[in-house]
Amino acid sequence: MSPKSITPDIAAPLNNAGAGFKNIKKPSGAGFGDQLKKYLSEVNELQQVADKKVEELASGRNANLHETLIAVEKAGISFRMMMQVRNKIISAYEEVMRMQF
């Protein structure tokens, strides 16, 4: 049986072998790395706001102790959350490295 004897309908998938991978669409939206960078910058912003409020309170420019403590607590909670995410990422990385193929 020669390849010419195969009808075009049957031979079409054989001619396009490997083309299926080219047609796979990438998921839309931001990737994991982009999301991680976004959350890290948010944690950094909260830390900077808390530092600024503490500095203002210490210098006497802003005597609102309540807002300052809330800002410090928000920054602390977000930092602890970021550390937990970091620990999970490292744990997942170590787990993948232990896999044997």
Biopython code that builds the backbone (N, CA, C, O; Angstrom):
import numpy as np
from Bio.PDB.StructureBuilder import StructureBuilder

atoms = [
    (1, "MET", "N", (0.847, -1.172, 0.000)),
    (1, "MET", "CA", (0.000, 0.000, 0.000)),
    (1, "MET", "C", (0.891, 1.232, 0.000)),
    (1, "MET", "O", (1.692, 1.424, 0.915)),
    (2, "SER", "N", (0.758, 2.044, -0.995)),
    (2, "SER", "CA", (1.549, 3.272, -1.069)),
    (2, "SER", "C", (0.786, 4.413, -0.414)),
    (2, "SER", "O", (-0.439, 4.349, -0.308)),
    (3, "PRO", "N", (1.478, 5.450, 0.025)),
    (3, "PRO", "CA", (0.803, 6.595, 0.642)),
    (3, "PRO", "C", (-0.188, 7.274, -0.296)),
    (3, "PRO", "O", (-1.143, 7.907, 0.153)),
    (4, "LYS", "N", (0.041, 7.142, -1.591)),
    (4, "LYS", "CA", (-0.883, 7.772, -2.540)),
    (4, "LYS", "C", (-2.220, 7.062, -2.573)),
    (4, "LYS", "O", (-3.233, 7.641, -2.965)),
    (5, "SER", "N", (-2.220, 5.796, -2.157)),
    (5, "SER", "CA", (-3.481, 5.070, -2.183)),
    (5, "SER", "C", (-4.392, 5.446, -1.020)),
    (5, "SER", "O", (-5.577, 5.111, -1.038)),
    (6, "ILE", "N", (-3.869, 6.128, -0.019)),
    (6, "ILE", "CA", (-4.695, 6.565, 1.113)),
    (6, "ILE", "C", (-5.516, 7.770, 0.665)),
    (6, "ILE", "O", (-4.996, 8.701, 0.050)),
    (7, "THR", "N", (-6.766, 7.734, 0.975)),
    (7, "THR", "CA", (-7.618, 8.858, 0.582)),
    (7, "THR", "C", (-7.217, 10.106, 1.355)),
    (7, "THR", "O", (-6.701, 9.989, 2.466)),
    (8, "PRO", "N", (-7.437, 11.298, 0.806)),
    (8, "PRO", "CA", (-7.029, 12.541, 1.476)),
    (8, "PRO", "C", (-7.673, 12.719, 2.844)),
    (8, "PRO", "O", (-7.044, 13.293, 3.733)),
    (9, "ASP", "N", (-8.904, 12.248, 3.050)),
    (9, "ASP", "CA", (-9.560, 12.403, 4.354)),
    (9, "ASP", "C", (-8.823, 11.640, 5.453)),
    (9, "ASP", "O", (-8.718, 12.102, 6.590)),
    (10, "ILE", "N", (-8.330, 10.495, 5.096)),
    (10, "ILE", "CA", (-7.628, 9.683, 6.096)),
    (10, "ILE", "C", (-6.198, 10.176, 6.279)),
    (10, "ILE", "O", (-5.671, 10.145, 7.391)),
    (11, "ALA", "N", (-5.569, 10.626, 5.211)),
    (11, "ALA", "CA", (-4.172, 11.039, 5.268)),
    (11, "ALA", "C", (-3.980, 12.407, 5.903)),
    (11, "ALA", "O", (-2.870, 12.722, 6.331)),
    (12, "ALA", "N", (-5.018, 13.232, 5.980)),
    (12, "ALA", "CA", (-4.868, 14.596, 6.507)),
    (12, "ALA", "C", (-4.312, 14.621, 7.922)),
    (12, "ALA", "O", (-3.394, 15.396, 8.189)),
    (13, "PRO", "N", (-4.826, 13.808, 8.846)),
    (13, "PRO", "CA", (-4.227, 13.840, 10.189)),
    (13, "PRO", "C", (-2.781, 13.378, 10.201)),
    (13, "PRO", "O", (-1.990, 13.852, 11.016)),
    (14, "LEU", "N", (-2.421, 12.459, 9.306)),
    (14, "LEU", "CA", (-1.034, 11.999, 9.267)),
    (14, "LEU", "C", (-0.105, 13.100, 8.773)),
    (14, "LEU", "O", (1.031, 13.215, 9.234)),
    (15, "ASN", "N", (-0.588, 13.905, 7.836)),
    (15, "ASN", "CA", (0.223, 15.002, 7.313)),
    (15, "ASN", "C", (0.397, 16.120, 8.336)),
    (15, "ASN", "O", (1.383, 16.856, 8.299)),
    (16, "ASN", "N", (-0.562, 16.243, 9.245)),
    (16, "ASN", "CA", (-0.497, 17.315, 10.244)),
    (16, "ASN", "C", (-0.019, 16.797, 11.604)),
    (16, "ASN", "O", (-0.284, 17.404, 12.641)),
    (17, "ALA", "N", (0.682, 15.675, 11.578)),
    (17, "ALA", "CA", (1.164, 15.123, 12.850)),
    (17, "ALA", "C", (2.047, 16.150, 13.556)),
    (17, "ALA", "O", (2.940, 16.729, 12.938)),
    (18, "GLY", "N", (1.811, 16.371, 14.803)),
    (18, "GLY", "CA", (2.577, 17.345, 15.570)),
    (18, "GLY", "C", (1.968, 18.727, 15.542)),
    (18, "GLY", "O", (2.345, 19.581, 16.344)),
    (19, "ALA", "N", (1.034, 18.968, 14.636)),
    (19, "ALA", "CA", (0.410, 20.288, 14.571)),
    (19, "ALA", "C", (-0.525, 20.512, 15.736)),
    (19, "ALA", "O", (-0.828, 21.653, 16.086)),
    (20, "GLY", "N", (-0.987, 19.427, 16.340)),
    (20, "GLY", "CA", (-1.902, 19.561, 17.478)),
    (20, "GLY", "C", (-1.279, 20.293, 18.642)),
    (20, "GLY", "O", (-1.974, 21.019, 19.353)),
    (21, "PHE", "N", (0.002, 20.125, 18.853)),
    (21, "PHE", "CA", (0.664, 20.816, 19.951)),
    (21, "PHE", "C", (0.786, 22.313, 19.683)),
    (21, "PHE", "O", (0.835, 23.119, 20.612)),
    (22, "LYS", "N", (0.834, 22.671, 18.408)),
    (22, "LYS", "CA", (0.942, 24.097, 18.075)),
    (22, "LYS", "C", (-0.372, 24.819, 18.323)),
    (22, "LYS", "O", (-0.391, 26.027, 18.559)),
    (23, "ASN", "N", (-1.473, 24.070, 18.268)),
    (23, "ASN", "CA", (-2.783, 24.690, 18.417)),
    (23, "ASN", "C", (-3.252, 24.776, 19.868)),
    (23, "ASN", "O", (-4.332, 25.300, 20.141)),
    (24, "ILE", "N", (-2.450, 24.267, 20.797)),
    (24, "ILE", "CA", (-2.833, 24.340, 22.205)),
    (24, "ILE", "C", (-2.707, 25.791, 22.652)),
    (24, "ILE", "O", (-1.656, 26.418, 22.517)),
    (25, "LYS", "N", (-3.799, 26.299, 23.182)),
    (25, "LYS", "CA", (-3.801, 27.697, 23.621)),
    (25, "LYS", "C", (-3.238, 27.791, 25.035)),
    (25, "LYS", "O", (-3.496, 26.938, 25.884)),
    (26, "LYS", "N", (-2.478, 28.830, 25.261)),
    (26, "LYS", "CA", (-1.960, 29.101, 26.592)),
    (26, "LYS", "C", (-3.084, 29.705, 27.419)),
    (26, "LYS", "O", (-3.923, 30.433, 26.888)),
    (27, "PRO", "N", (-3.108, 29.410, 28.708)),
    (27, "PRO", "CA", (-4.150, 30.001, 29.534)),
    (27, "PRO", "C", (-3.991, 31.518, 29.580)),
    (27, "PRO", "O", (-2.884, 32.048, 29.674)),
    (28, "SER", "N", (-5.115, 32.185, 29.510)),
    (28, "SER", "CA", (-5.062, 33.642, 29.543)),
    (28, "SER", "C", (-4.903, 34.114, 30.987)),
    (28, "SER", "O", (-5.161, 33.366, 31.930)),
    (29, "GLY", "N", (-4.483, 35.340, 31.139)),
    (29, "GLY", "CA", (-4.311, 35.911, 32.466)),
    (29, "GLY", "C", (-2.868, 35.826, 32.909)),
    (29, "GLY", "O", (-1.996, 35.321, 32.202)),
    (30, "ALA", "N", (-2.649, 36.340, 34.112)),
    (30, "ALA", "CA", (-1.298, 36.372, 34.643)),
    (30, "ALA", "C", (-0.880, 34.996, 35.124)),
    (30, "ALA", "O", (-1.705, 34.213, 35.595)),
    (31, "GLY", "N", (0.387, 34.710, 35.006)),
    (31, "GLY", "CA", (0.921, 33.441, 35.454)),
    (31, "GLY", "C", (1.203, 33.461, 36.947)),
    (31, "GLY", "O", (0.997, 34.467, 37.625)),
    (32, "PHE", "N", (1.679, 32.324, 37.442)),
    (32, "PHE", "CA", (1.962, 32.202, 38.866)),
    (32, "PHE", "C", (3.036, 33.191, 39.306)),
    (32, "PHE", "O", (2.923, 33.812, 40.363)),
    (33, "GLY", "N", (4.063, 33.331, 38.502)),
    (33, "GLY", "CA", (5.142, 34.259, 38.851)),
    (33, "GLY", "C", (4.672, 35.699, 38.923)),
    (33, "GLY", "O", (5.082, 36.456, 39.803)),
    (34, "ASP", "N", (3.805, 36.070, 37.987)),
    (34, "ASP", "CA", (3.277, 37.434, 37.998)),
    (34, "ASP", "C", (2.422, 37.689, 39.237)),
    (34, "ASP", "O", (2.507, 38.744, 39.865)),
    (35, "GLN", "N", (1.600, 36.703, 39.573)),
    (35, "GLN", "CA", (0.761, 36.843, 40.776)),
    (35, "GLN", "C", (1.630, 36.946, 42.025)),
    (35, "GLN", "O", (1.348, 37.741, 42.922)),
    (36, "LEU", "N", (2.675, 36.147, 42.079)),
    (36, "LEU", "CA", (3.565, 36.175, 43.242)),
    (36, "LEU", "C", (4.251, 37.535, 43.377)),
    (36, "LEU", "O", (4.366, 38.072, 44.479)),
    (37, "LYS", "N", (4.703, 38.083, 42.253)),
    (37, "LYS", "CA", (5.317, 39.418, 42.282)),
    (37, "LYS", "C", (4.331, 40.472, 42.750)),
    (37, "LYS", "O", (4.689, 41.377, 43.505)),
    (38, "LYS", "N", (3.099, 40.355, 42.303)),
    (38, "LYS", "CA", (2.052, 41.311, 42.692)),
    (38, "LYS", "C", (1.823, 41.264, 44.203)),
    (38, "LYS", "O", (1.738, 42.307, 44.852)),
    (39, "TYR", "N", (1.722, 40.050, 44.764)),
    (39, "TYR", "CA", (1.486, 39.924, 46.198)),
    (39, "TYR", "C", (2.694, 40.392, 47.006)),
    (39, "TYR", "O", (2.536, 40.979, 48.076)),
    (40, "LEU", "N", (3.889, 40.136, 46.501)),
    (40, "LEU", "CA", (5.082, 40.617, 47.206)),
    (40, "LEU", "C", (5.131, 42.137, 47.239)),
    (40, "LEU", "O", (5.519, 42.728, 48.247)),
    (41, "SER", "N", (4.739, 42.768, 46.145)),
    (41, "SER", "CA", (4.737, 44.230, 46.133)),
    (41, "SER", "C", (3.666, 44.781, 47.067)),
    (41, "SER", "O", (3.859, 45.832, 47.678)),
    (42, "GLU", "N", (2.534, 44.079, 47.185)),
    (42, "GLU", "CA", (1.499, 44.521, 48.120)),
    (42, "GLU", "C", (1.984, 44.417, 49.568)),
    (42, "GLU", "O", (1.717, 45.304, 50.379)),
    (43, "VAL", "N", (2.694, 43.341, 49.891)),
    (43, "VAL", "CA", (3.245, 43.191, 51.237)),
    (43, "VAL", "C", (4.257, 44.297, 51.502)),
    (43, "VAL", "O", (4.293, 44.862, 52.595)),
    (44, "ASN", "N", (5.072, 44.603, 50.513)),
    (44, "ASN", "CA", (6.065, 45.668, 50.656)),
    (44, "ASN", "C", (5.383, 47.019, 50.885)),
    (44, "ASN", "O", (5.832, 47.810, 51.714)),
    (45, "GLU", "N", (4.312, 47.279, 50.159)),
    (45, "GLU", "CA", (3.582, 48.541, 50.341)),
    (45, "GLU", "C", (3.008, 48.645, 51.752)),
    (45, "GLU", "O", (3.072, 49.705, 52.374)),
    (46, "LEU", "N", (2.446, 47.545, 52.258)),
    (46, "LEU", "CA", (1.892, 47.556, 53.612)),
    (46, "LEU", "C", (2.994, 47.809, 54.641)),
    (46, "LEU", "O", (2.771, 48.512, 55.627)),
    (47, "GLN", "N", (4.175, 47.242, 54.420)),
    (47, "GLN", "CA", (5.295, 47.478, 55.332)),
    (47, "GLN", "C", (5.717, 48.948, 55.304)),
    (47, "GLN", "O", (6.008, 49.540, 56.344)),
    (48, "GLN", "N", (5.746, 49.525, 54.109)),
    (48, "GLN", "CA", (6.141, 50.931, 53.995)),
    (48, "GLN", "C", (5.120, 51.857, 54.651)),
    (48, "GLN", "O", (5.492, 52.835, 55.299)),
    (49, "VAL", "N", (3.831, 51.546, 54.483)),
    (49, "VAL", "CA", (2.787, 52.363, 55.116)),
    (49, "VAL", "C", (2.906, 52.277, 56.630)),
    (49, "VAL", "O", (2.805, 53.291, 57.321)),
    (50, "ALA", "N", (3.120, 51.069, 57.150)),
    (50, "ALA", "CA", (3.260, 50.895, 58.601)),
    (50, "ALA", "C", (4.478, 51.652, 59.121)),
    (50, "ALA", "O", (4.406, 52.302, 60.164)),
    (51, "ASP", "N", (5.590, 51.571, 58.403)),
    (51, "ASP", "CA", (6.797, 52.303, 58.821)),
    (51, "ASP", "C", (6.553, 53.807, 58.854)),
    (51, "ASP", "O", (6.983, 54.501, 59.776)),
    (52, "LYS", "N", (5.853, 54.299, 57.827)),
    (52, "LYS", "CA", (5.570, 55.735, 57.754)),
    (52, "LYS", "C", (4.682, 56.174, 58.911)),
    (52, "LYS", "O", (4.907, 57.233, 59.497)),
    (53, "LYS", "N", (3.675, 55.368, 59.245)),
    (53, "LYS", "CA", (2.766, 55.731, 60.347)),
    (53, "LYS", "C", (3.491, 55.694, 61.685)),
    (53, "LYS", "O", (3.255, 56.549, 62.538)),
    (54, "VAL", "N", (4.365, 54.719, 61.880)),
    (54, "VAL", "CA", (5.126, 54.651, 63.128)),
    (54, "VAL", "C", (6.047, 55.860, 63.237)),
    (54, "VAL", "O", (6.199, 56.446, 64.310)),
    (55, "GLU", "N", (6.652, 56.220, 62.128)),
    (55, "GLU", "CA", (7.552, 57.382, 62.121)),
    (55, "GLU", "C", (6.786, 58.666, 62.437)),
    (55, "GLU", "O", (7.257, 59.513, 63.197)),
    (56, "GLU", "N", (5.596, 58.797, 61.840)),
    (56, "GLU", "CA", (4.771, 59.986, 62.114)),
    (56, "GLU", "C", (4.322, 60.018, 63.563)),
    (56, "GLU", "O", (4.296, 61.085, 64.178)),
    (57, "LEU", "N", (3.970, 58.871, 64.118)),
    (57, "LEU", "CA", (3.540, 58.809, 65.514)),
    (57, "LEU", "C", (4.694, 59.156, 66.446)),
    (57, "LEU", "O", (4.519, 59.880, 67.426)),
    (58, "ALA", "N", (5.864, 58.634, 66.130)),
    (58, "ALA", "CA", (7.026, 58.896, 66.982)),
    (58, "ALA", "C", (7.456, 60.358, 66.932)),
    (58, "ALA", "O", (7.939, 60.904, 67.923)),
    (59, "SER", "N", (7.276, 60.985, 65.775)),
    (59, "SER", "CA", (7.700, 62.388, 65.650)),
    (59, "SER", "C", (6.620, 63.350, 66.139)),
    (59, "SER", "O", (6.880, 64.544, 66.283)),
    (60, "GLY", "N", (5.411, 62.846, 66.398)),
    (60, "GLY", "CA", (4.347, 63.698, 66.909)),
    (60, "GLY", "C", (3.524, 64.363, 65.825)),
    (60, "GLY", "O", (2.626, 65.145, 66.136)),
    (61, "ARG", "N", (3.803, 64.076, 64.553)),
    (61, "ARG", "CA", (3.028, 64.670, 63.463)),
    (61, "ARG", "C", (1.623, 64.068, 63.382)),
    (61, "ARG", "O", (0.667, 64.760, 63.033)),
    (62, "ASN", "N", (1.505, 62.787, 63.705)),
    (62, "ASN", "CA", (0.203, 62.114, 63.677)),
    (62, "ASN", "C", (0.065, 61.374, 65.000)),
    (62, "ASN", "O", (0.824, 60.447, 65.283)),
    (63, "ALA", "N", (-0.898, 61.782, 65.800)),
    (63, "ALA", "CA", (-1.055, 61.187, 67.120)),
    (63, "ALA", "C", (-2.152, 60.126, 67.146)),
    (63, "ALA", "O", (-2.683, 59.811, 68.211)),
    (64, "ASN", "N", (-2.498, 59.572, 65.977)),
    (64, "ASN", "CA", (-3.549, 58.562, 65.933)),
    (64, "ASN", "C", (-2.939, 57.182, 66.156)),
    (64, "ASN", "O", (-2.481, 56.521, 65.225)),
    (65, "LEU", "N", (-2.949, 56.775, 67.408)),
    (65, "LEU", "CA", (-2.356, 55.491, 67.787)),
    (65, "LEU", "C", (-3.133, 54.323, 67.193)),
    (65, "LEU", "O", (-2.548, 53.318, 66.789)),
    (66, "HIS", "N", (-4.458, 54.463, 67.141)),
    (66, "HIS", "CA", (-5.317, 53.390, 66.640)),
    (66, "HIS", "C", (-4.975, 53.039, 65.185)),
    (66, "HIS", "O", (-4.788, 51.864, 64.869)),
    (67, "GLU", "N", (-4.891, 54.029, 64.302)),
    (67, "GLU", "CA", (-4.564, 53.777, 62.885)),
    (67, "GLU", "C", (-3.164, 53.196, 62.732)),
    (67, "GLU", "O", (-2.922, 52.331, 61.890)),
    (68, "THR", "N", (-2.258, 53.681, 63.551)),
    (68, "THR", "CA", (-0.875, 53.185, 63.470)),
    (68, "THR", "C", (-0.804, 51.705, 63.843)),
    (68, "THR", "O", (-0.141, 50.915, 63.172)),
    (69, "LEU", "N", (-1.498, 51.344, 64.925)),
    (69, "LEU", "CA", (-1.477, 49.938, 65.332)),
    (69, "LEU", "C", (-2.153, 49.046, 64.302)),
    (69, "LEU", "O", (-1.702, 47.925, 64.068)),
    (70, "ILE", "N", (-3.221, 49.521, 63.686)),
    (70, "ILE", "CA", (-3.892, 48.736, 62.642)),
    (70, "ILE", "C", (-2.950, 48.536, 61.450)),
    (70, "ILE", "O", (-2.863, 47.436, 60.905)),
    (71, "ALA", "N", (-2.254, 49.587, 61.052)),
    (71, "ALA", "CA", (-1.326, 49.480, 59.918)),
    (71, "ALA", "C", (-0.186, 48.510, 60.230)),
    (71, "ALA", "O", (0.219, 47.722, 59.374)),
    (72, "VAL", "N", (0.324, 48.572, 61.450)),
    (72, "VAL", "CA", (1.406, 47.659, 61.842)),
    (72, "VAL", "C", (0.916, 46.221, 61.869)),
    (72, "VAL", "O", (1.624, 45.310, 61.440)),
    (73, "GLU", "N", (-0.298, 46.017, 62.373)),
    (73, "GLU", "CA", (-0.837, 44.653, 62.433)),
    (73, "GLU", "C", (-1.126, 44.106, 61.035)),
    (73, "GLU", "O", (-0.873, 42.930, 60.771)),
    (74, "LYS", "N", (-1.651, 44.943, 60.136)),
    (74, "LYS", "CA", (-1.876, 44.512, 58.743)),
    (74, "LYS", "C", (-0.563, 44.091, 58.098)),
    (74, "LYS", "O", (-0.492, 43.064, 57.422)),
    (75, "ALA", "N", (0.473, 44.894, 58.312)),
    (75, "ALA", "CA", (1.781, 44.574, 57.725)),
    (75, "ALA", "C", (2.323, 43.281, 58.305)),
    (75, "ALA", "O", (2.910, 42.473, 57.584)),
    (76, "GLY", "N", (2.130, 43.076, 59.616)),
    (76, "GLY", "CA", (2.625, 41.861, 60.251)),
    (76, "GLY", "C", (1.897, 40.618, 59.759)),
    (76, "GLY", "O", (2.520, 39.592, 59.488)),
    (77, "ILE", "N", (0.577, 40.714, 59.644)),
    (77, "ILE", "CA", (-0.206, 39.568, 59.167)),
    (77, "ILE", "C", (0.161, 39.239, 57.725)),
    (77, "ILE", "O", (0.333, 38.070, 57.380)),
    (78, "SER", "N", (0.282, 40.257, 56.883)),
    (78, "SER", "CA", (0.611, 39.997, 55.480)),
    (78, "SER", "C", (2.014, 39.398, 55.347)),
    (78, "SER", "O", (2.252, 38.554, 54.482)),
    (79, "PHE", "N", (2.941, 39.835, 56.204)),
    (79, "PHE", "CA", (4.296, 39.278, 56.152)),
    (79, "PHE", "C", (4.300, 37.808, 56.579)),
    (79, "PHE", "O", (4.954, 36.972, 55.955)),
    (80, "ARG", "N", (3.555, 37.503, 57.659)),
    (80, "ARG", "CA", (3.494, 36.102, 58.107)),
    (80, "ARG", "C", (2.844, 35.219, 57.041)),
    (80, "ARG", "O", (3.258, 34.079, 56.828)),
    (81, "MET", "N", (1.813, 35.761, 56.369)),
    (81, "MET", "CA", (1.156, 35.010, 55.295)),
    (81, "MET", "C", (2.134, 34.753, 54.150)),
    (81, "MET", "O", (2.184, 33.653, 53.601)),
    (82, "MET", "N", (2.904, 35.772, 53.798)),
    (82, "MET", "CA", (3.892, 35.622, 52.725)),
    (82, "MET", "C", (4.926, 34.554, 53.096)),
    (82, "MET", "O", (5.348, 33.774, 52.242)),
    (83, "MET", "N", (5.333, 34.519, 54.370)),
    (83, "MET", "CA", (6.311, 33.515, 54.802)),
    (83, "MET", "C", (5.720, 32.112, 54.707)),
    (83, "MET", "O", (6.427, 31.169, 54.352)),
    (84, "GLN", "N", (4.441, 31.963, 55.017)),
    (84, "GLN", "CA", (3.803, 30.652, 54.899)),
    (84, "GLN", "C", (3.742, 30.202, 53.444)),
    (84, "GLN", "O", (3.978, 29.033, 53.141)),
    (85, "VAL", "N", (3.424, 31.129, 52.546)),
    (85, "VAL", "CA", (3.401, 30.794, 51.114)),
    (85, "VAL", "C", (4.794, 30.406, 50.648)),
    (85, "VAL", "O", (4.957, 29.453, 49.886)),
    (86, "ARG", "N", (5.797, 31.143, 51.104)),
    (86, "ARG", "CA", (7.176, 30.823, 50.744)),
    (86, "ARG", "C", (7.553, 29.424, 51.224)),
    (86, "ARG", "O", (8.178, 28.657, 50.490)),
    (87, "ASN", "N", (7.170, 29.093, 52.463)),
    (87, "ASN", "CA", (7.485, 27.768, 52.995)),
    (87, "ASN", "C", (6.802, 26.671, 52.187)),
    (87, "ASN", "O", (7.392, 25.617, 51.952)),
    (88, "LYS", "N", (5.569, 26.909, 51.764)),
    (88, "LYS", "CA", (4.857, 25.917, 50.954)),
    (88, "LYS", "C", (5.530, 25.749, 49.586)),
    (88, "LYS", "O", (5.640, 24.633, 49.080)),
    (89, "ILE", "N", (5.968, 26.835, 49.004)),
    (89, "ILE", "CA", (6.646, 26.760, 47.700)),
    (89, "ILE", "C", (7.949, 25.976, 47.833)),
    (89, "ILE", "O", (8.253, 25.132, 46.990)),
    (90, "ILE", "N", (8.714, 26.245, 48.879)),
    (90, "ILE", "CA", (9.968, 25.525, 49.087)),
    (90, "ILE", "C", (9.689, 24.057, 49.343)),
    (90, "ILE", "O", (10.407, 23.192, 48.840)),
    (91, "SER", "N", (8.656, 23.766, 50.117)),
    (91, "SER", "CA", (8.297, 22.375, 50.394)),
    (91, "SER", "C", (7.902, 21.650, 49.103)),
    (91, "SER", "O", (8.299, 20.505, 48.889)),
    (92, "ALA", "N", (7.127, 22.310, 48.252)),
    (92, "ALA", "CA", (6.736, 21.708, 46.981)),
    (92, "ALA", "C", (7.950, 21.483, 46.090)),
    (92, "ALA", "O", (8.044, 20.459, 45.413)),
    (93, "TYR", "N", (8.877, 22.431, 46.087)),
    (93, "TYR", "CA", (10.099, 22.289, 45.291)),
    (93, "TYR", "C", (10.921, 21.093, 45.767)),
    (93, "TYR", "O", (11.418, 20.303, 44.964)),
    (94, "GLU", "N", (11.053, 20.975, 47.093)),
    (94, "GLU", "CA", (11.814, 19.844, 47.638)),
    (94, "GLU", "C", (11.141, 18.514, 47.305)),
    (94, "GLU", "O", (11.810, 17.521, 47.020)),
    (95, "GLU", "N", (9.816, 18.511, 47.343)),
    (95, "GLU", "CA", (9.078, 17.288, 47.009)),
    (95, "GLU", "C", (9.301, 16.894, 45.552)),
    (95, "GLU", "O", (9.477, 15.714, 45.247)),
    (96, "VAL", "N", (9.294, 17.863, 44.664)),
    (96, "VAL", "CA", (9.537, 17.576, 43.243)),
    (96, "VAL", "C", (10.958, 17.078, 43.041)),
    (96, "VAL", "O", (11.188, 16.178, 42.233)),
    (97, "MET", "N", (11.912, 17.648, 43.763)),
    (97, "MET", "CA", (13.302, 17.234, 43.612)),
    (97, "MET", "C", (13.535, 15.806, 44.118)),
    (97, "MET", "O", (14.457, 15.132, 43.658)),
    (98, "ARG", "N", (12.707, 15.342, 45.062)),
    (98, "ARG", "CA", (12.858, 13.986, 45.586)),
    (98, "ARG", "C", (12.238, 12.939, 44.659)),
    (98, "ARG", "O", (12.495, 11.745, 44.814)),
    (99, "MET", "N", (11.422, 13.381, 43.696)),
    (99, "MET", "CA", (10.764, 12.436, 42.791)),
    (99, "MET", "C", (11.802, 11.745, 41.922)),
    (99, "MET", "O", (12.775, 12.345, 41.465)),
    (100, "GLN", "N", (11.557, 10.474, 41.717)),
    (100, "GLN", "CA", (12.434, 9.713, 40.842)),
    (100, "GLN", "C", (11.643, 9.267, 39.629)),
    (100, "GLN", "O", (10.533, 8.748, 39.747)),
    (101, "PHE", "N", (12.222, 9.474, 38.480)),
    (101, "PHE", "CA", (11.533, 9.129, 37.238)),
    (101, "PHE", "C", (12.069, 7.855, 36.669)),
    (101, "PHE", "O", (11.608, 7.406, 35.620)),
]
sb = StructureBuilder()
sb.init_structure("model")
sb.init_model(0)
sb.init_chain("A")
sb.init_seg("    ")
for serial, (resi, resn, name, xyz) in enumerate(atoms, 1):
    if name == "N":
        sb.init_residue(resn, " ", resi, " ")
    sb.init_atom(name, np.array(xyz, "f"), 0.0, 1.0, " ", f" {name:<3s}", serial, name[0])
structure = sb.get_structure()
